[in-house]
Each structure stands twice: as structure tokens, then as C-alpha cells.
């Protein structure tokens, strides 16, 4: 592996599991680059006062911030595989944690550390590329969602992502149609499919209900 591939492989690892000083920098980059998609995902949830919401793979914490603002009087949960991102969120939201409005958990989409039917609404943005077993992960989302609960999934356009060399290193890029099929097989009913951004690189937003 040459120097360029080594650098790209390291970046791919940090995108999937941010750690250390480099991971904190990646978290800031994710907040900036994903802002449009994360904002659209939170808006698509149409949170009602007092509802409980979850952000899976919250990374830099932008989704947590937006969910806390949207869920007036409600509770927000965040699940992430990265201790670095969890520590960053603890430092960023101490008052919400102390008040019990924000609860952080170490875990993955494939094994959510949450009770059955405990969430009214769930978002996850740019995470499924790092999930090998998509069927199992979506089954977990279905498990923690209350009946009628909403799930919003944000992903980059797979063709546009395939053109970037970093995705050659451990990313699971799937056609959007394959992801839509997996949602249905997990018991999640796709309500609408939107694009966020402009041109062929616009992100995909899949809005579903249990």
C-alpha cells in the first residue's frame, strides 16, 4: 500500500470510528459537511412536544443539538461507537445531560443498547456505509421504534461516493433501491424519498414508519 492509499485508509477508519485528536477534527468536519442532510433529517421527523428521539452514529453532535431544540420537553438519545465522540458530546451538552434531556450510549446500529419500542423517532445520517449486516441493523431500528414511529435515513449518493477514492477502503456502498428493499423487509414502510442538495451529488433522504 502506497503513501496515498495509507492516508486514505486512515481517513476511512476515522470516518467510520473517529478516535483521538484526529477523530475530534473529523467530528468538526462531519458537522460542517453534513449540516444540510442532518437538518433535513431532523425536520422530516416532525417531532412533537415531549417525544423521545434517537440519533444513531451522532458523530460531531450536530444532530443531537438539533433534536434537543426540536423535541421541546422530550428526551434525546445518542448512540455512537466512538468513545471520542461520546466524550465530545458530554463536554458540549452538560446541562442537557444533567437535566436528563440527553442520554448518551456506546453502541452500534447493529446492537442498540435501548429497550424495545422506546423511541418515537430515529435519525441516522451517513452511517450505513460502515454496517456490514444492513438487514440486522434495520431490524434493530424497528425493534426500538414504537408502533407508528418515524425513521429517517440520510445517505450520500452511492454513485458520487464511488467516485471518491476514500470509499475504496472498507465502505459498504449499496444502491438506494437495495436500501429501500432492506427497510421494507425490516418492517419499515417507506413514505417518501427526497434529495438534499443540488445535482448528482445530492444526498438521499429516506423517510419511513414502523
C-alpha positions in Angstrom: 0.0 0.0 0.0 1.5 3.3 -1.1 1.5 6.5 1.0 -1.7 7.9 -0.7 -3.6 4.7 0.0 -2.3 4.6 3.6 -3.6 8.1 4.1 -7.0 7.3 2.5 -7.4 4.1 4.6 -6.6 6.1 7.7 -9.2 8.7 6.8 -11.8 6.0 6.1 -11.1 4.5 9.5 -11.6 7.8 11.2 -14.9 8.5 9.3 -16.2 5.1 10.5 -14.9 5.3 14.0 -13.4 8.7 15.0 -10.8 8.5 17.7 -8.2 10.7 19.4 -7.2 14.2 18.3 -7.8 13.3 14.6 -11.2 12.0 15.5 -12.2 15.2 17.1 -11.2 17.1 14.0 -13.2 14.6 11.9 -16.2 15.3 14.1 -16.0 19.0 13.3 -15.7 18.3 9.6 -18.7 16.0 9.7 -20.8 18.7 11.4 -19.9 21.1 8.7 -20.3 18.8 5.7 -23.4 17.0 6.8 -25.3 20.1 8.1 -27.8 20.2 5.2 -28.6 16.5 5.4 -28.8 16.3 9.2 -31.0 19.4 9.3 -33.4 18.0 6.7 -33.5 14.6 8.6 -34.5 16.3 11.8 -37.1 18.4 10.1 -38.5 15.3 8.3 -39.1 13.6 11.7 -41.7 16.3 12.5 -41.1 15.9 16.3 -44.0 16.6 18.6 -43.5 18.1 22.1 -42.5 15.5 24.7 -41.4 12.8 22.2 -38.3 10.7 22.6 -35.8 10.8 19.7 -32.6 9.0 18.8 -29.6 9.8 16.7 -27.6 6.7 15.7 -24.0 7.5 14.9 -24.2 11.1 16.0 -20.5 11.9 15.3 -19.8 15.6 15.8 -23.1 16.1 17.7 -25.0 18.4 15.2 -28.0 16.0 15.2 -28.1 15.9 19.0 -28.2 19.7 19.1 -31.0 20.0 16.5 -33.0 17.2 18.1 -32.8 18.8 21.5 -34.1 22.1 20.0 -36.9 20.3 18.2 -38.0 17.9 20.9 -39.4 20.5 23.4 -39.8 18.8 26.7 -38.7 15.5 25.2 -35.7 13.2 25.7 -32.9 12.7 23.1 -30.8 9.6 23.0 -27.5 9.4 21.1 -25.7 6.1 20.2 -22.2 6.1 18.8 -19.4 3.5 18.5 -16.8 6.1 19.3 -15.7 7.0 22.9 -14.1 10.1 21.4 -17.4 11.4 20.0 -19.3 10.4 23.2 -16.7 12.4 25.3 -17.1 15.3 22.9 -20.9 15.3 23.3 -20.6 15.1 27.1 -18.5 18.2 27.1 -20.8 20.0 24.6 -24.1 19.3 26.3 -23.5 19.2 30.1 -26.7 21.0 31.1 -28.9 18.8 28.9 -27.2 15.6 30.3 -27.6 16.8 33.9 -31.3 17.6 33.3 -31.9 14.1 31.8 -32.8 15.5 28.4 -29.8 13.9 26.7 -28.7 10.4 27.3 -25.6 9.0 25.5 -24.8 5.4 24.9 -21.9 3.5 23.4 -23.2 1.1 20.8 -23.9 0.5 17.1 -26.9 0.3 14.8 -26.5 -3.5 14.8 -26.8 -3.7 18.6 -28.7 -0.7 20.0 -28.5 -0.5 23.9 -32.1 0.6 24.1 -35.4 -1.0 25.1 -38.0 -2.3 22.7 -40.5 0.3 21.3 -38.9 3.0 23.4 -38.3 5.6 20.6 -40.9 7.8 18.8 -38.4 8.9 16.2 -34.9 7.9 14.9 -32.4 9.5 12.5 -29.1 8.3 11.2 -27.0 10.1 8.6 -24.0 8.7 6.7 -23.6 5.6 8.9 -24.8 2.6 6.8 -21.6 2.5 4.8 -19.9 1.1 7.9 -22.6 -1.5 8.6 -21.9 -5.0 7.2 -25.3 -6.5 8.1 -27.8 -4.0 6.9 -30.8 -6.3 7.5 -29.8 -6.9 11.1 -29.2 -3.1 11.7 -32.6 -2.2 10.3 -34.2 -4.9 12.4 -32.7 -3.2 15.4 -34.1 0.1 14.4 -37.6 -1.5 14.0 -37.2 -3.1 17.5 -36.5 0.2 19.3 -39.2 2.2 17.4 -42.6 2.4 18.9 -45.5 1.4 16.6 -46.0 4.2 14.1 -42.6 5.6 15.0 -40.6 7.5 12.3 -37.2 6.7 10.9 -35.2 9.0 8.7 -32.1 7.7 6.9 -29.7 10.1 5.2 -27.0 8.8 2.7 -24.8 10.2 0.2 -25.4 9.3 -3.5 -23.7 6.0 -4.0 -22.5 6.7 -7.5 -21.0 10.0 -6.4 -19.4 8.4 -3.4 -17.9 5.6 -5.5 -16.0 8.2 -7.5 -14.1 9.2 -4.3 -11.1 7.1 -3.6 -11.6 7.0 0.2 -14.7 4.8 -0.2 -12.4 2.0 -1.6 -11.3 1.4 2.0 -13.9 -0.5 3.9 -17.1 1.3 2.8 -20.2 -0.7 2.0 -21.8 1.3 -0.8 -25.2 0.0 -1.8 -27.7 1.1 -4.5 -30.5 3.1 -3.0 -33.1 0.6 -4.2 -31.3 -2.1 -2.2 -31.5 0.0 0.9 -35.2 0.7 0.3 -35.8 -3.1 0.0 -34.0 -3.7 3.2 -36.1 -1.1 5.0 -39.3 -2.9 3.9 -38.0 -6.3 4.9 -37.3 -5.0 8.4 -40.9 -3.8 8.7 -40.2 -0.1 7.9 -42.6 1.4 5.4 -41.0 3.9 3.1 -43.2 7.0 2.9 -41.1 9.2 0.8 -37.6 9.6 -0.9 -36.2 13.1 -1.1 -32.9 14.6 -2.4 -31.0 17.1 -0.3 -28.6 19.4 -2.2 -28.1 20.0 -5.9 -27.1 17.9 -8.9 -26.0 14.3 -9.0 -24.1 14.6 -5.7 -27.3 15.5 -3.7 -27.9 13.3 -0.7 -30.8 10.9 -0.4 -33.3 11.1 2.5 -35.5 8.1 3.1 -38.4 8.7 5.4 -40.1 5.6 6.8 -42.6 4.5 9.5 -42.7 1.3 11.6 
